[in-house]
């Protein structure tokens, strides 16, 4: 994977409008966040699940972790819903009988309300006691696009 450079940062900033701003965090919290991100790298990347855990541990908004990764030129990897750099099996041919129509209806309702977001995929997965990746696979099988990454990646 190529490095995350200044052009990438500018392009991302035009697509993603984060609600939180790193400038709202104290210097102490920013330093703690930076140290946590750097200490948590796996092969020079920051896994999605680890980034979400950092946000919880440091008590900062999840997008702040994504913004810190951008600032440091670090790429987030292993998206838990399969949107980027993930080592997973592709389930392109999910059998219709295996897909719960209730899940499809829930995802379509979210899409129709423009709320088929990464955070809502995690919420649905938790309620149904299945993995976010499984929910994402179902969404993909129905051509439903998930948006608004919790870390600000998409």
Residue frames as a rotation matrix with the C-alpha (Angstrom) as fourth column:
UNK 1
0.589 0.808 0.000 0.00
0.808 -0.589 0.000 0.00
0.000 0.000 -1.000 0.00
UNK 2
-0.136 -0.659 0.740 1.36
0.575 -0.661 -0.483 3.43
0.807 0.360 0.469 -0.84
UNK 3
-0.776 -0.251 -0.578 2.03
0.626 -0.418 -0.658 6.14
-0.076 -0.873 0.482 1.75
UNK 4
0.444 0.893 -0.068 -0.69
0.896 -0.444 0.019 8.55
-0.014 -0.069 -0.998 2.86
UNK 5
-0.588 -0.796 0.142 0.61
0.808 -0.588 0.044 11.89
0.049 0.141 0.989 1.57
UNK 6
-0.756 0.231 -0.613 -0.43
0.052 -0.912 -0.407 15.55
-0.653 -0.339 0.677 1.53
UNK 7
-0.769 0.499 -0.399 -2.48
-0.556 -0.215 0.803 15.15
0.315 0.840 0.443 -1.67
UNK 8
-0.502 0.579 -0.642 -4.39
0.477 0.805 0.352 12.29
0.721 -0.130 -0.680 -0.03
UNK 9
-0.621 0.227 -0.751 -5.06
0.701 -0.268 -0.661 14.44
-0.351 -0.936 0.007 3.04
UNK 10
-0.820 0.293 -0.492 -6.39
-0.378 -0.922 0.081 17.33
-0.430 0.252 0.867 0.92
UNK 11
-0.665 0.575 -0.477 -8.58
-0.332 0.345 0.878 15.02
0.670 0.742 -0.038 -1.15
UNK 12
-0.496 0.455 -0.739 -9.98
0.740 0.668 -0.086 13.40
0.455 -0.589 -0.668 1.98
UNK 13
-0.747 0.169 -0.643 -10.70
0.394 -0.667 -0.632 16.76
-0.536 -0.725 0.432 3.62
UNK 14
-0.782 0.501 -0.371 -12.85
-0.623 -0.615 0.483 17.77
0.014 0.609 0.793 0.66
UNK 15
-0.408 0.628 -0.663 -14.88
-0.082 0.698 0.712 14.53
0.909 0.345 -0.233 0.96
UNK 16
-0.016 0.308 -0.951 -15.11
0.860 0.490 0.144 14.19
0.510 -0.816 -0.273 4.72
UNK 17
-0.138 0.042 0.990 -16.38
-0.297 -0.955 -0.001 16.97
0.945 -0.294 0.144 6.96
UNK 18
-0.491 -0.090 -0.866 -15.65
0.644 0.632 -0.431 15.82
0.586 -0.770 -0.252 10.52
UNK 19
0.599 0.778 0.192 -17.90
0.358 -0.474 0.805 17.08
0.717 -0.413 -0.562 13.29
UNK 20
0.841 -0.368 -0.398 -15.07
0.363 -0.164 0.917 17.24
-0.402 -0.915 -0.004 15.79
UNK 21
0.724 -0.651 0.229 -11.86
-0.195 -0.511 -0.837 19.20
0.662 0.561 -0.496 15.50
UNK 22
0.242 -0.726 -0.644 -8.50
0.809 0.517 -0.279 18.20
0.536 -0.454 0.712 16.92
UNK 23
-0.524 -0.462 0.716 -8.08
0.117 -0.871 -0.477 21.85
0.844 -0.166 0.510 17.92
UNK 24
0.371 0.762 0.531 -10.80
-0.532 -0.294 0.794 21.39
0.761 -0.577 0.296 20.54
UNK 25
0.783 -0.139 -0.607 -8.64
0.459 0.787 0.411 18.91
0.420 -0.601 0.680 22.48
UNK 26
0.861 -0.507 0.043 -6.13
-0.381 -0.587 0.714 19.97
-0.337 -0.631 -0.698 25.11
UNK 27
0.214 -0.884 -0.415 -2.42
-0.876 0.015 -0.482 19.63
0.433 0.467 -0.771 24.43
UNK 28
-0.478 -0.369 0.797 -2.22
-0.767 0.617 -0.174 16.91
-0.428 -0.695 -0.578 27.06
UNK 29
0.365 0.703 0.610 -4.99
-0.188 0.698 -0.691 14.87
-0.912 0.138 0.387 25.42
UNK 30
0.845 -0.100 -0.526 -3.49
-0.533 -0.055 -0.845 15.42
0.055 0.993 -0.100 21.96
UNK 31
-0.182 -0.983 0.007 -0.13
-0.956 0.175 -0.234 14.18
0.229 -0.049 -0.972 23.22
UNK 32
-0.366 0.133 0.921 -1.74
-0.494 0.811 -0.314 11.14
-0.789 -0.570 -0.231 24.84
UNK 33
0.722 0.687 0.082 -3.71
-0.238 0.358 -0.903 10.44
-0.649 0.633 0.422 21.63
UNK 34
0.551 -0.597 -0.583 -0.59
-0.775 -0.108 -0.622 10.74
0.308 0.795 -0.522 19.47
UNK 35
-0.482 -0.768 0.422 1.38
-0.871 0.471 -0.139 8.44
-0.091 -0.435 -0.896 21.77
UNK 36
-0.040 0.564 0.825 -1.44
-0.336 0.770 -0.542 5.88
-0.941 -0.299 0.159 21.80
UNK 37
0.877 0.353 -0.325 -1.73
-0.394 0.144 -0.908 5.90
-0.274 0.924 0.266 18.02
UNK 38
0.208 -0.893 -0.399 2.01
-0.883 0.004 -0.468 5.50
0.420 0.450 -0.788 17.52
UNK 39
-0.556 -0.451 0.698 2.24
-0.769 0.598 -0.227 2.74
-0.315 -0.663 -0.679 20.14
UNK 40
0.091 0.754 0.650 -0.63
-0.307 0.642 -0.702 0.80
-0.947 -0.136 0.290 18.55
UNK 41
0.226 -0.030 -0.974 0.67
-0.969 -0.113 -0.222 0.47
-0.103 0.993 -0.054 15.00
UNK 42
0.366 -0.094 0.926 0.74
0.030 0.996 0.089 -2.98
-0.930 -0.005 0.367 13.45
UNK 43
-0.114 -0.526 0.843 3.23
0.902 0.301 0.310 -3.17
-0.417 0.795 0.440 10.57
UNK 44
-0.925 -0.352 -0.139 3.10
0.305 -0.911 0.276 0.66
-0.224 0.213 0.951 10.31
UNK 45
-0.499 0.835 0.232 -0.72
-0.021 -0.280 0.960 0.70
0.866 0.474 0.157 10.02
UNK 46
-0.845 0.331 0.420 -3.46
-0.493 -0.175 -0.852 1.35
-0.209 -0.927 0.311 12.55
UNK 47
-0.806 0.584 -0.095 -6.17
0.481 0.741 0.469 -1.34
0.344 0.332 -0.878 12.54
UNK 48
-0.278 0.819 0.502 -9.75
-0.201 -0.561 0.803 -0.04
0.939 0.122 0.321 12.67
UNK 49
0.578 0.547 -0.606 -10.64
0.416 0.441 0.795 -2.00
0.702 -0.712 0.028 15.82
UNK 50
-0.169 -0.740 -0.651 -7.54
0.984 -0.087 -0.157 -0.68
0.060 -0.667 0.742 17.58
UNK 51
-0.821 -0.106 0.562 -8.35
0.206 -0.971 0.117 2.90
0.533 0.212 0.819 16.53
UNK 52
0.169 0.960 0.225 -11.87
-0.127 -0.205 0.970 2.61
0.977 -0.192 0.087 17.98
UNK 53
0.524 -0.059 -0.849 -10.41
0.767 0.467 0.441 1.23
0.370 -0.882 0.290 21.22
UNK 54
-0.621 -0.782 -0.040 -7.94
0.749 -0.578 -0.324 4.13
0.230 -0.232 0.945 21.41
UNK 55
-0.445 0.532 0.720 -10.85
-0.131 -0.834 0.536 6.59
0.886 0.144 0.441 21.17
UNK 56
0.634 0.716 -0.293 -12.53
0.122 0.281 0.952 4.84
0.764 -0.639 0.091 24.07
UNK 57
0.285 -0.612 -0.737 -9.35
0.936 0.342 0.078 4.60
0.205 -0.713 0.671 26.17
UNK 58
-0.772 -0.631 0.075 -8.28
0.615 -0.772 -0.162 8.21
0.160 -0.079 0.984 25.62
UNK 59
-0.040 0.894 -0.447 -11.91
0.792 -0.244 -0.559 9.39
-0.609 -0.376 -0.698 25.83
UNK 60
-0.652 -0.141 -0.745 -11.88
-0.319 -0.840 0.438 11.33
-0.688 0.523 0.503 22.58
UNK 61
0.504 0.814 -0.290 -14.26
-0.608 0.095 -0.788 11.30
-0.614 0.574 0.542 19.60
UNK 62
0.426 -0.303 0.852 -13.55
0.455 0.886 0.087 8.46
-0.782 0.351 0.516 17.20
UNK 63
0.866 -0.086 0.493 -12.95
0.438 -0.346 -0.830 10.91
0.242 0.934 -0.261 14.37
UNK 64
0.754 -0.642 0.138 -10.17
-0.643 -0.677 0.360 12.48
-0.138 -0.360 -0.923 16.45
UNK 65
0.213 -0.676 0.706 -8.25
-0.031 0.717 0.696 9.21
-0.977 -0.170 0.132 16.20
UNK 66
0.496 0.044 0.867 -8.74
0.819 0.309 -0.484 9.21
-0.290 0.950 0.118 12.43
UNK 67
0.955 -0.133 0.265 -7.66
-0.019 -0.919 -0.393 12.83
0.296 0.370 -0.881 12.22
UNK 68
0.517 -0.817 0.256 -4.55
-0.602 -0.133 0.788 12.10
-0.609 -0.561 -0.560 14.32
UNK 69
0.220 -0.403 0.888 -3.72
0.498 0.830 0.254 9.19
-0.839 0.386 0.383 12.01
UNK 70
0.767 0.097 0.634 -4.04
0.621 -0.361 -0.696 11.59
0.162 0.927 -0.338 9.06
UNK 71
0.897 -0.426 0.114 -1.85
-0.441 -0.870 0.218 14.17
0.006 -0.246 -0.969 10.78
UNK 72
0.227 -0.839 0.494 0.82
-0.484 0.343 0.805 11.51
-0.845 -0.422 -0.329 11.36
UNK 73
-0.091 -0.220 -0.971 0.52
-0.993 0.099 0.070 10.14
0.081 0.971 -0.227 7.83
UNK 74
-0.869 -0.149 0.473 -0.70
-0.280 0.935 -0.219 6.77
-0.409 -0.323 -0.854 9.11
UNK 75
-0.475 0.711 -0.518 -3.22
-0.596 0.174 0.784 4.67
0.648 0.681 0.341 7.23
UNK 76
-0.095 0.581 0.809 -6.12
-0.810 0.427 -0.402 2.95
-0.578 -0.693 0.430 8.97
UNK 77
-0.663 -0.177 -0.728 -6.34
-0.615 0.684 0.393 -0.70
0.428 0.708 -0.562 7.94
UNK 78
-0.872 0.296 -0.391 -8.57
0.359 0.928 -0.097 -3.75
0.334 -0.225 -0.915 8.39
UNK 79
-0.586 0.766 0.265 -11.88
-0.756 -0.634 0.162 -1.92
0.292 -0.106 0.950 8.31
UNK 80
-0.827 0.262 0.497 -14.32
-0.180 0.714 -0.677 -3.94
-0.532 -0.649 -0.543 10.40
UNK 81
0.307 0.947 0.092 -17.01
-0.150 0.144 -0.978 -3.61
-0.940 0.287 0.187 7.75
UNK 82
0.095 -0.374 0.923 -14.70
0.694 0.689 0.208 -4.46
-0.714 0.621 0.325 4.87
UNK 83
0.921 0.355 -0.162 -14.45
0.153 -0.710 -0.687 -1.09
-0.359 0.608 -0.708 3.12
UNK 84
0.646 -0.746 -0.162 -10.66
-0.610 -0.377 -0.697 -1.02
0.459 0.549 -0.698 2.82
UNK 85
-0.250 -0.926 -0.284 -7.52
-0.644 0.378 -0.665 -3.17
0.723 0.016 -0.691 3.20
UNK 86
0.242 0.412 0.878 -9.09
-0.898 0.438 0.042 -6.17
-0.368 -0.799 0.477 4.80
UNK 87
-0.812 -0.420 -0.405 -7.93
-0.519 0.837 0.172 -9.76
0.267 0.350 -0.898 4.72
UNK 88
-0.291 0.796 0.531 -11.30
-0.521 0.334 -0.786 -11.47
-0.803 -0.505 0.317 4.46
UNK 89
-0.704 0.215 0.677 -13.28
0.588 0.712 0.385 -13.86
-0.399 0.668 -0.628 2.37
UNK 90
-0.806 0.488 -0.337 -15.42
-0.585 -0.744 0.323 -12.16
-0.093 0.457 0.885 -0.22
UNK 91
-0.605 0.686 0.404 -19.02
0.369 0.691 -0.621 -13.29
-0.706 -0.227 -0.671 0.01
UNK 92
-0.823 0.231 -0.518 -20.27
-0.523 -0.664 0.534 -12.13
-0.221 0.711 0.668 -3.37
UNK 93
-0.501 0.633 -0.589 -22.63
-0.328 0.491 0.807 -15.05
0.800 0.598 -0.038 -3.86
UNK 94
-0.868 0.265 0.419 -24.57
-0.387 0.165 -0.907 -15.05
-0.310 -0.950 -0.041 -0.62
UNK 95
-0.761 0.647 -0.046 -27.47
0.505 0.636 0.583 -17.42
0.407 0.420 -0.811 -0.95
UNK 96
-0.412 0.658 0.630 -30.79
-0.406 -0.752 0.519 -15.56
0.815 -0.042 0.577 -0.59
UNK 97
0.531 0.672 -0.516 -32.08
0.155 0.522 0.839 -18.13
0.833 -0.525 0.173 1.90
UNK 98
-0.074 -0.657 -0.750 -29.14
0.941 0.202 -0.270 -17.36
0.329 -0.726 0.603 4.19
UNK 99
-0.892 -0.235 0.387 -29.91
0.163 -0.964 -0.211 -13.66
0.422 -0.126 0.898 4.27
UNK 100
-0.444 0.731 -0.518 -32.44
0.809 0.079 -0.583 -12.66
-0.385 -0.677 -0.626 6.88
UNK 101
-0.130 0.497 0.858 -35.12
0.750 -0.517 0.413 -10.47
0.649 0.697 -0.305 5.27
UNK 102
0.805 0.385 -0.452 -35.47
0.593 -0.535 0.602 -8.62
-0.010 -0.752 -0.659 8.58
UNK 103
-0.021 -0.902 -0.431 -31.82
0.588 -0.360 0.724 -7.52
-0.809 -0.238 0.538 8.32
UNK 104
-0.631 -0.167 0.758 -32.35
0.766 -0.290 0.573 -6.41
0.124 0.942 0.311 4.72
UNK 105
0.373 0.861 0.346 -35.45
0.714 -0.505 0.486 -4.43
0.593 0.065 -0.803 5.71
UNK 106
0.663 -0.203 -0.721 -33.53
0.566 -0.494 0.660 -2.78
-0.490 -0.846 -0.212 8.57
UNK 107
-0.425 -0.904 -0.032 -30.67
0.605 -0.310 0.733 -1.82
-0.673 0.293 0.679 6.24
UNK 108
-0.442 0.329 0.834 -33.05
0.782 -0.315 0.538 -0.51
0.440 0.890 -0.119 3.57
UNK 109
0.695 0.694 -0.188 -34.89
0.681 -0.552 0.482 1.57
0.230 -0.463 -0.856 6.18
UNK 110
0.289 -0.690 -0.664 -31.58
0.503 -0.481 0.718 3.05
-0.814 -0.542 0.208 7.30
UNK 111
-0.667 -0.549 0.504 -30.60
0.695 -0.214 0.687 3.77
-0.270 0.808 0.524 3.69
UNK 112
-0.013 0.769 0.639 -33.94
0.825 -0.353 0.442 5.43
0.566 0.532 -0.630 2.96
UNK 113
0.906 0.286 -0.312 -33.41
0.421 -0.677 0.603 7.72
-0.039 -0.678 -0.734 5.95
UNK 114
0.509 -0.817 0.271 -29.80
-0.137 -0.387 -0.912 8.36
0.850 0.426 -0.309 4.81
UNK 115
0.471 -0.284 0.835 -28.64
-0.882 -0.119 0.456 6.68
-0.030 -0.951 -0.307 8.04
UNK 116
0.967 -0.238 -0.088 -26.83
0.226 0.965 -0.135 3.62
0.117 0.111 0.987 6.69
UNK 117
0.503 -0.798 0.331 -23.66
-0.746 -0.595 -0.300 4.66
0.437 -0.096 -0.895 8.47
UNK 118
-0.312 -0.749 -0.585 -20.73
-0.141 0.645 -0.751 2.75
0.940 -0.152 -0.306 9.88
UNK 119
-0.851 -0.008 0.526 -21.93
-0.521 -0.115 -0.846 3.48
0.067 -0.993 0.094 13.43
UNK 120
0.113 0.981 0.160 -25.43
-0.962 0.148 -0.231 2.20
-0.250 -0.127 0.960 12.65
UNK 121
0.312 -0.104 -0.944 -24.00
-0.462 0.852 -0.247 -0.98
0.830 0.514 0.217 11.08
UNK 122
-0.762 -0.629 -0.153 -22.20
-0.126 0.377 -0.918 -1.62
0.635 -0.680 -0.367 14.38
UNK 123
-0.597 0.614 0.516 -25.42
-0.761 -0.229 -0.607 -0.93
-0.255 -0.755 0.604 16.30
UNK 124
0.450 0.766 -0.460 -27.47
-0.872 0.489 -0.038 -3.34
0.195 0.418 0.887 14.15
UNK 125
-0.036 -0.562 -0.826 -24.74
-0.251 0.805 -0.537 -5.97
0.967 0.188 -0.170 14.44
UNK 126
-0.905 -0.311 0.290 -24.70
-0.329 0.077 -0.941 -5.65
0.270 -0.947 -0.172 18.22
UNK 127
-0.181 0.929 0.323 -28.49
-0.935 -0.061 -0.350 -5.93
-0.306 -0.366 0.879 18.46
UNK 128
0.678 0.485 -0.553 -28.51
-0.685 0.690 -0.235 -9.02
0.267 0.538 0.800 16.24
UNK 129
0.474 -0.594 0.650 -25.40
-0.460 0.463 0.758 -10.49
-0.751 -0.659 -0.054 17.87
UNK 130
0.703 -0.366 0.609 -23.54
0.687 0.571 -0.449 -10.88
-0.183 0.734 0.653 14.58
UNK 131
-0.261 -0.923 -0.285 -20.38
0.754 -0.379 0.537 -9.27
-0.603 -0.074 0.794 13.29
UNK 132
0.209 0.248 -0.946 -20.37
-0.263 -0.917 -0.299 -5.85
-0.942 0.311 -0.127 11.62
UNK 133
-0.757 -0.549 -0.353 -18.67
-0.503 0.146 0.852 -7.59
-0.416 0.823 -0.387 8.65
UNK 134
-0.717 0.568 0.403 -21.70
0.629 0.777 0.025 -9.90
-0.299 0.271 -0.915 8.28
UNK 135
0.296 0.824 -0.484 -24.02
0.451 -0.567 -0.689 -6.88
-0.842 -0.014 -0.540 8.20
UNK 136
-0.091 -0.443 -0.892 -21.73
-0.598 -0.692 0.405 -5.24
-0.796 0.570 -0.201 5.64
UNK 137
-0.941 -0.238 0.241 -21.77
0.007 0.698 0.716 -8.40
-0.339 0.675 -0.655 3.50
UNK 138
-0.198 0.950 0.239 -25.57
0.852 0.288 -0.437 -8.32
-0.484 0.117 -0.867 3.50
UNK 139
0.383 0.284 -0.879 -25.58
-0.028 -0.947 -0.319 -4.61
-0.923 0.147 -0.355 2.62
UNK 140
-0.526 -0.676 -0.516 -23.14
-0.583 -0.156 0.797 -5.30
-0.619 0.720 -0.312 -0.23
UNK 141
-0.825 0.246 0.509 -25.28
0.443 0.840 0.313 -8.17
-0.350 0.484 -0.802 -1.51
UNK 142
0.222 0.975 0.026 -28.18
0.875 -0.187 -0.447 -5.71
-0.431 0.122 -0.894 -1.76
UNK 143
-0.226 -0.454 0.862 -26.07
0.804 -0.586 -0.097 -2.92
0.549 0.671 0.498 -3.32
UNK 144
0.885 0.466 -0.006 -26.55
0.362 -0.679 0.639 -0.73
0.294 -0.568 -0.769 -0.25
UNK 145
0.007 -0.940 0.342 -23.71
0.364 -0.316 -0.876 1.75
0.931 0.131 0.340 0.34
UNK 146
0.567 0.034 -0.823 -22.50
0.822 -0.084 0.563 2.34
-0.050 -0.996 -0.076 3.87
UNK 147
0.204 -0.488 0.849 -21.17
0.312 -0.789 -0.529 5.82
0.928 0.373 -0.009 4.58
UNK 148
0.481 -0.075 0.873 -19.74
-0.603 -0.751 0.268 8.04
0.636 -0.656 -0.407 7.34
UNK 149
0.084 -0.609 -0.788 -16.92
0.447 0.730 -0.517 5.99
0.891 -0.308 0.334 8.81
UNK 150
0.883 0.268 -0.386 -16.67
0.447 -0.223 0.866 6.42
0.146 -0.937 -0.317 12.57
UNK 151
0.148 -0.922 -0.359 -12.99
0.715 -0.151 0.683 7.29
-0.683 -0.357 0.637 12.12
UNK 152
0.485 0.126 -0.866 -13.63
-0.301 -0.905 -0.300 9.66
-0.821 0.406 -0.401 9.20
UNK 153
-0.529 -0.764 0.369 -12.03
0.056 0.403 0.914 7.38
-0.847 0.504 -0.170 6.58
UNK 154
-0.875 0.304 0.376 -15.01
0.417 0.080 0.905 7.46
0.245 0.949 -0.197 4.18
